[in-house]
Amino acid sequence: MQILSGSATVAISGSSTSGKSFTYNGTITFLGGNKATLVLNSGASYTIQW
């Protein structure tokens, strides 16, 4: 099974080793071919391959 296209909203939260908490929200867009783009609400964009 493989995702060929589509998008999903993401929410990532946690805390660092120093105890500072963080939360990120954004959208992941699946591009097919085991690739996707993650765009966070901060504007940062990441290409993901698996």
N, CA, C and O atoms as a CHARMM CRD file, in Angstrom:
* protein
*
  200
    1    1 MET  N      0.82800  -1.16900   0.00000 PROA 1      0.00000
    2    1 MET  CA     0.00000   0.00000   0.00000 PROA 1      0.00000
    3    1 MET  C      0.88000   1.24300   0.00000 PROA 1      0.00000
    4    1 MET  O      1.91800   1.28900   0.66000 PROA 1      0.00000
    5    2 GLN  N      0.44600   2.24600  -0.75100 PROA 2      0.00000
    6    2 GLN  CA     1.22500   3.46900  -0.86700 PROA 2      0.00000
    7    2 GLN  C      0.27800   4.64100  -1.06900 PROA 2      0.00000
    8    2 GLN  O     -0.69500   4.53800  -1.81700 PROA 2      0.00000
    9    3 ILE  N      0.55900   5.74600  -0.40700 PROA 3      0.00000
   10    3 ILE  CA    -0.21800   6.96700  -0.61300 PROA 3      0.00000
   11    3 ILE  C      0.30400   7.62900  -1.87800 PROA 3      0.00000
   12    3 ILE  O      1.49500   7.92800  -1.96900 PROA 3      0.00000
   13    4 LEU  N     -0.55900   7.86300  -2.85000 PROA 4      0.00000
   14    4 LEU  CA    -0.13900   8.46000  -4.11300 PROA 4      0.00000
   15    4 LEU  C     -0.28100   9.97400  -4.11400 PROA 4      0.00000
   16    4 LEU  O      0.49900  10.67000  -4.76400 PROA 4      0.00000
   17    5 SER  N     -1.26800  10.48800  -3.39300 PROA 5      0.00000
   18    5 SER  CA    -1.47000  11.93200  -3.33900 PROA 5      0.00000
   19    5 SER  C     -2.40600  12.25300  -2.18600 PROA 5      0.00000
   20    5 SER  O     -2.96000  11.35700  -1.54900 PROA 5      0.00000
   21    6 GLY  N     -2.57400  13.52900  -1.93100 PROA 6      0.00000
   22    6 GLY  CA    -3.47000  13.97100  -0.87500 PROA 6      0.00000
   23    6 GLY  C     -2.72800  14.79800   0.15000 PROA 6      0.00000
   24    6 GLY  O     -1.52100  15.01600   0.03600 PROA 6      0.00000
   25    7 SER  N     -3.45200  15.25300   1.14500 PROA 7      0.00000
   26    7 SER  CA    -2.83500  16.05700   2.18800 PROA 7      0.00000
   27    7 SER  C     -3.52000  15.78800   3.52400 PROA 7      0.00000
   28    7 SER  O     -4.62000  15.23800   3.58200 PROA 7      0.00000
   29    8 ALA  N     -2.84400  16.18700   4.58900 PROA 8      0.00000
   30    8 ALA  CA    -3.36200  16.00200   5.93600 PROA 8      0.00000
   31    8 ALA  C     -2.82900  17.11200   6.82200 PROA 8      0.00000
   32    8 ALA  O     -1.73900  17.63200   6.58800 PROA 8      0.00000
   33    9 THR  N     -3.59000  17.47200   7.83200 PROA 9      0.00000
   34    9 THR  CA    -3.09000  18.42700   8.81300 PROA 9      0.00000
   35    9 THR  C     -2.29500  17.66000   9.86600 PROA 9      0.00000
   36    9 THR  O     -2.59800  16.50800  10.17800 PROA 9      0.00000
   37   10 VAL  N     -1.28000  18.31600  10.40200 PROA 10     0.00000
   38   10 VAL  CA    -0.43800  17.67300  11.40900 PROA 10     0.00000
   39   10 VAL  C     -0.30600  18.58500  12.62400 PROA 10     0.00000
   40   10 VAL  O     -0.33100  19.81100  12.50700 PROA 10     0.00000
   41   11 ALA  N     -0.16700  17.96600  13.78100 PROA 11     0.00000
   42   11 ALA  CA     0.10200  18.68000  15.03000 PROA 11     0.00000
   43   11 ALA  C      1.19800  17.90100  15.74200 PROA 11     0.00000
   44   11 ALA  O      1.05500  16.70700  16.00400 PROA 11     0.00000
   45   12 ILE  N      2.28000  18.58100  16.05000 PROA 12     0.00000
   46   12 ILE  CA     3.42400  17.96500  16.71200 PROA 12     0.00000
   47   12 ILE  C      3.68500  18.74100  17.99200 PROA 12     0.00000
   48   12 ILE  O      3.82600  19.96300  17.96300 PROA 12     0.00000
   49   13 SER  N      3.75000  18.03500  19.11500 PROA 13     0.00000
   50   13 SER  CA     4.04400  18.70900  20.37900 PROA 13     0.00000
   51   13 SER  C      4.92600  17.82300  21.23200 PROA 13     0.00000
   52   13 SER  O      4.95400  16.60400  21.06700 PROA 13     0.00000
   53   14 GLY  N      5.63900  18.44500  22.13700 PROA 14     0.00000
   54   14 GLY  CA     6.51300  17.70300  23.02000 PROA 14     0.00000
   55   14 GLY  C      7.28900  18.65200  23.90200 PROA 14     0.00000
   56   14 GLY  O      6.92300  19.81700  24.06100 PROA 14     0.00000
   57   15 SER  N      8.36500  18.14400  24.47300 PROA 15     0.00000
   58   15 SER  CA     9.21900  18.99100  25.29800 PROA 15     0.00000
   59   15 SER  C     10.67700  18.60200  25.08100 PROA 15     0.00000
   60   15 SER  O     10.99700  17.45100  24.78600 PROA 15     0.00000
   61   16 SER  N     11.53900  19.58200  25.23200 PROA 16     0.00000
   62   16 SER  CA    12.97200  19.35200  25.05800 PROA 16     0.00000
   63   16 SER  C     13.55600  18.75500  26.33200 PROA 16     0.00000
   64   16 SER  O     12.86900  18.65300  27.34800 PROA 16     0.00000
   65   17 THR  N     14.80900  18.36700  26.27500 PROA 17     0.00000
   66   17 THR  CA    15.46300  17.80500  27.45200 PROA 17     0.00000
   67   17 THR  C     15.59200  18.83100  28.56900 PROA 17     0.00000
   68   17 THR  O     15.74200  18.46900  29.73600 PROA 17     0.00000
   69   18 SER  N     15.53200  20.12000  28.20900 PROA 18     0.00000
   70   18 SER  CA    15.59900  21.17000  29.23700 PROA 18     0.00000
   71   18 SER  C     14.23400  21.47000  29.83900 PROA 18     0.00000
   72   18 SER  O     14.11700  22.28200  30.75600 PROA 18     0.00000
   73   19 GLY  N     13.18700  20.80000  29.31100 PROA 19     0.00000
   74   19 GLY  CA    11.84000  20.98300  29.85000 PROA 19     0.00000
   75   19 GLY  C     10.99900  22.02200  29.12700 PROA 19     0.00000
   76   19 GLY  O      9.84100  22.23500  29.48700 PROA 19     0.00000
   77   20 LYS  N     11.55800  22.66900  28.11700 PROA 20     0.00000
   78   20 LYS  CA    10.80000  23.66400  27.35900 PROA 20     0.00000
   79   20 LYS  C      9.83600  22.94700  26.41200 PROA 20     0.00000
   80   20 LYS  O     10.24600  22.07300  25.64900 PROA 20     0.00000
   81   21 SER  N      8.55600  23.31900  26.46500 PROA 21     0.00000
   82   21 SER  CA     7.56500  22.65700  25.60800 PROA 21     0.00000
   83   21 SER  C      7.46400  23.36100  24.26200 PROA 21     0.00000
   84   21 SER  O      7.79200  24.54100  24.13600 PROA 21     0.00000
   85   22 PHE  N      7.00200  22.61600  23.25600 PROA 22     0.00000
   86   22 PHE  CA     6.83400  23.17700  21.90800 PROA 22     0.00000
   87   22 PHE  C      5.60600  22.56000  21.25100 PROA 22     0.00000
   88   22 PHE  O      5.19000  21.45100  21.58500 PROA 22     0.00000
   89   23 THR  N      5.04000  23.30400  20.31400 PROA 23     0.00000
   90   23 THR  CA     3.91200  22.83500  19.51600 PROA 23     0.00000
   91   23 THR  C      4.07300  23.37600  18.10400 PROA 23     0.00000
   92   23 THR  O      4.31200  24.56800  17.90900 PROA 23     0.00000
   93   24 TYR  N      3.94100  22.49000  17.11900 PROA 24     0.00000
   94   24 TYR  CA     3.99400  22.88900  15.71100 PROA 24     0.00000
   95   24 TYR  C      2.74000  22.35900  15.02000 PROA 24     0.00000
   96   24 TYR  O      2.29800  21.24200  15.29100 PROA 24     0.00000
   97   25 ASN  N      2.17900  23.15500  14.13800 PROA 25     0.00000
   98   25 ASN  CA     1.03300  22.74400  13.32600 PROA 25     0.00000
   99   25 ASN  C      1.37700  22.99700  11.87000 PROA 25     0.00000
  100   25 ASN  O      2.18500  23.87200  11.55900 PROA 25     0.00000
  101   26 GLY  N      0.76600  22.23100  10.97900 PROA 26     0.00000
  102   26 GLY  CA     1.02800  22.43700   9.57000 PROA 26     0.00000
  103   26 GLY  C      0.27400  21.45300   8.70700 PROA 26     0.00000
  104   26 GLY  O     -0.71000  20.84700   9.12900 PROA 26     0.00000
  105   27 THR  N      0.75900  21.30800   7.48600 PROA 27     0.00000
  106   27 THR  CA     0.13100  20.43500   6.49300 PROA 27     0.00000
  107   27 THR  C      1.19600  19.57900   5.83100 PROA 27     0.00000
  108   27 THR  O      2.27500  20.06300   5.48700 PROA 27     0.00000
  109   28 ILE  N      0.88500  18.31000   5.65700 PROA 28     0.00000
  110   28 ILE  CA     1.75200  17.42200   4.89600 PROA 28     0.00000
  111   28 ILE  C      1.03600  17.08700   3.59700 PROA 28     0.00000
  112   28 ILE  O     -0.12500  16.67800   3.60100 PROA 28     0.00000
  113   29 THR  N      1.74300  17.26600   2.48800 PROA 29     0.00000
  114   29 THR  CA     1.19000  16.98400   1.17200 PROA 29     0.00000
  115   29 THR  C      1.95700  15.82100   0.56500 PROA 29     0.00000
  116   29 THR  O      3.17100  15.89900   0.37500 PROA 29     0.00000
  117   30 PHE  N      1.24600  14.74400   0.26400 PROA 30     0.00000
  118   30 PHE  CA     1.86600  13.55600  -0.31000 PROA 30     0.00000
  119   30 PHE  C      1.99100  13.73300  -1.81100 PROA 30     0.00000
  120   30 PHE  O      1.02300  14.08800  -2.48400 PROA 30     0.00000
  121   31 LEU  N      3.19600  13.48200  -2.34100 PROA 31     0.00000
  122   31 LEU  CA     3.50200  13.72800  -3.74100 PROA 31     0.00000
  123   31 LEU  C      3.61200  12.45000  -4.57100 PROA 31     0.00000
  124   31 LEU  O      3.80800  12.51800  -5.78500 PROA 31     0.00000
  125   32 GLY  N      3.48900  11.29100  -3.93300 PROA 32     0.00000
  126   32 GLY  CA     3.71200  10.02600  -4.62900 PROA 32     0.00000
  127   32 GLY  C      5.19500   9.72900  -4.68700 PROA 32     0.00000
  128   32 GLY  O      6.01600  10.59100  -4.37400 PROA 32     0.00000
  129   33 GLY  N      5.54300   8.52400  -5.08100 PROA 33     0.00000
  130   33 GLY  CA     6.94600   8.15800  -5.19500 PROA 33     0.00000
  131   33 GLY  C      7.69300   8.21600  -3.87600 PROA 33     0.00000
  132   33 GLY  O      8.88800   8.50800  -3.84600 PROA 33     0.00000
  133   34 ASN  N      6.98900   7.93700  -2.77900 PROA 34     0.00000
  134   34 ASN  CA     7.58700   7.96100  -1.43700 PROA 34     0.00000
  135   34 ASN  C      8.15600   9.32800  -1.06200 PROA 34     0.00000
  136   34 ASN  O      9.21400   9.42100  -0.43800 PROA 34     0.00000
  137   35 LYS  N      7.44000  10.39200  -1.45000 PROA 35     0.00000
  138   35 LYS  CA     7.85400  11.75100  -1.12900 PROA 35     0.00000
  139   35 LYS  C      6.66800  12.54300  -0.61200 PROA 35     0.00000
  140   35 LYS  O      5.52000  12.28000  -0.96900 PROA 35     0.00000
  141   36 ALA  N      6.96800  13.51700   0.23800 PROA 36     0.00000
  142   36 ALA  CA     5.94700  14.41900   0.74900 PROA 36     0.00000
  143   36 ALA  C      6.60500  15.74100   1.10500 PROA 36     0.00000
  144   36 ALA  O      7.82600  15.82000   1.24600 PROA 36     0.00000
  145   37 THR  N      5.79600  16.77400   1.25000 PROA 37     0.00000
  146   37 THR  CA     6.27000  18.06200   1.69800 PROA 37     0.00000
  147   37 THR  C      5.52100  18.42800   2.97300 PROA 37     0.00000
  148   37 THR  O      4.29200  18.37300   3.01500 PROA 37     0.00000
  149   38 LEU  N      6.25400  18.79700   4.00000 PROA 38     0.00000
  150   38 LEU  CA     5.68900  19.24600   5.26600 PROA 38     0.00000
  151   38 LEU  C      5.87900  20.74500   5.35500 PROA 38     0.00000
  152   38 LEU  O      7.00900  21.23100   5.31000 PROA 38     0.00000
  153   39 VAL  N      4.78800  21.48600   5.48100 PROA 39     0.00000
  154   39 VAL  CA     4.85400  22.93600   5.62500 PROA 39     0.00000
  155   39 VAL  C      4.24400  23.28500   6.97800 PROA 39     0.00000
  156   39 VAL  O      3.06700  23.02600   7.23000 PROA 39     0.00000
  157   40 LEU  N      5.06500  23.87600   7.84200 PROA 40     0.00000
  158   40 LEU  CA     4.60000  24.27400   9.16300 PROA 40     0.00000
  159   40 LEU  C      3.99000  25.66900   9.09900 PROA 40     0.00000
  160   40 LEU  O      4.29700  26.44800   8.19700 PROA 40     0.00000
  161   41 ASN  N      3.12000  25.98100  10.06400 PROA 41     0.00000
  162   41 ASN  CA     2.48100  27.29700  10.08800 PROA 41     0.00000
  163   41 ASN  C      3.49700  28.42500  10.23600 PROA 41     0.00000
  164   41 ASN  O      3.19400  29.57300   9.91100 PROA 41     0.00000
  165   42 SER  N      4.68100  28.11700  10.71500 PROA 42     0.00000
  166   42 SER  CA     5.73700  29.12800  10.83700 PROA 42     0.00000
  167   42 SER  C      6.30300  29.52000   9.47700 PROA 42     0.00000
  168   42 SER  O      7.01000  30.52000   9.35100 PROA 42     0.00000
  169   43 GLY  N      5.97700  28.70500   8.44400 PROA 43     0.00000
  170   43 GLY  CA     6.49100  28.96600   7.10500 PROA 43     0.00000
  171   43 GLY  C      7.62700  28.03500   6.71100 PROA 43     0.00000
  172   43 GLY  O      8.00100  27.97500   5.54000 PROA 43     0.00000
  173   44 ALA  N      8.18000  27.30800   7.67500 PROA 44     0.00000
  174   44 ALA  CA     9.25400  26.36600   7.37100 PROA 44     0.00000
  175   44 ALA  C      8.70600  25.21600   6.53000 PROA 44     0.00000
  176   44 ALA  O      7.60100  24.73300   6.77400 PROA 44     0.00000
  177   45 SER  N      9.48400  24.78100   5.53800 PROA 45     0.00000
  178   45 SER  CA     9.07600  23.71500   4.63100 PROA 45     0.00000
  179   45 SER  C     10.14300  22.63800   4.59200 PROA 45     0.00000
  180   45 SER  O     11.33600  22.93400   4.53200 PROA 45     0.00000
  181   46 TYR  N      9.70500  21.38100   4.62600 PROA 46     0.00000
  182   46 TYR  CA    10.63800  20.24700   4.62200 PROA 46     0.00000
  183   46 TYR  C     10.18900  19.21300   3.60100 PROA 46     0.00000
  184   46 TYR  O      9.00200  18.90600   3.49200 PROA 46     0.00000
  185   47 THR  N     11.14500  18.68400   2.85800 PROA 47     0.00000
  186   47 THR  CA    10.87700  17.56900   1.94800 PROA 47     0.00000
  187   47 THR  C     11.15700  16.28100   2.69300 PROA 47     0.00000
  188   47 THR  O     12.20000  16.14000   3.33200 PROA 47     0.00000
  189   48 ILE  N     10.23300  15.34400   2.61300 PROA 48     0.00000
  190   48 ILE  CA    10.35500  14.06900   3.31700 PROA 48     0.00000
  191   48 ILE  C     10.40600  12.94900   2.27800 PROA 48     0.00000
  192   48 ILE  O      9.59900  12.92300   1.34900 PROA 48     0.00000
  193   49 GLN  N     11.34000  12.03800   2.43500 PROA 49     0.00000
  194   49 GLN  CA    11.43700  10.85700   1.57800 PROA 49     0.00000
  195   49 GLN  C     11.57500   9.63200   2.46100 PROA 49     0.00000
  196   49 GLN  O     12.23800   9.67800   3.49800 PROA 49     0.00000
  197   50 TRP  N     10.94500   8.52700   2.05100 PROA 50     0.00000
  198   50 TRP  CA    11.06900   7.28400   2.82300 PROA 50     0.00000
  199   50 TRP  C     11.20500   6.11100   1.92500 PROA 50     0.00000
  200   50 TRP  O     11.32000   4.98100   2.40000 PROA 50     0.00000
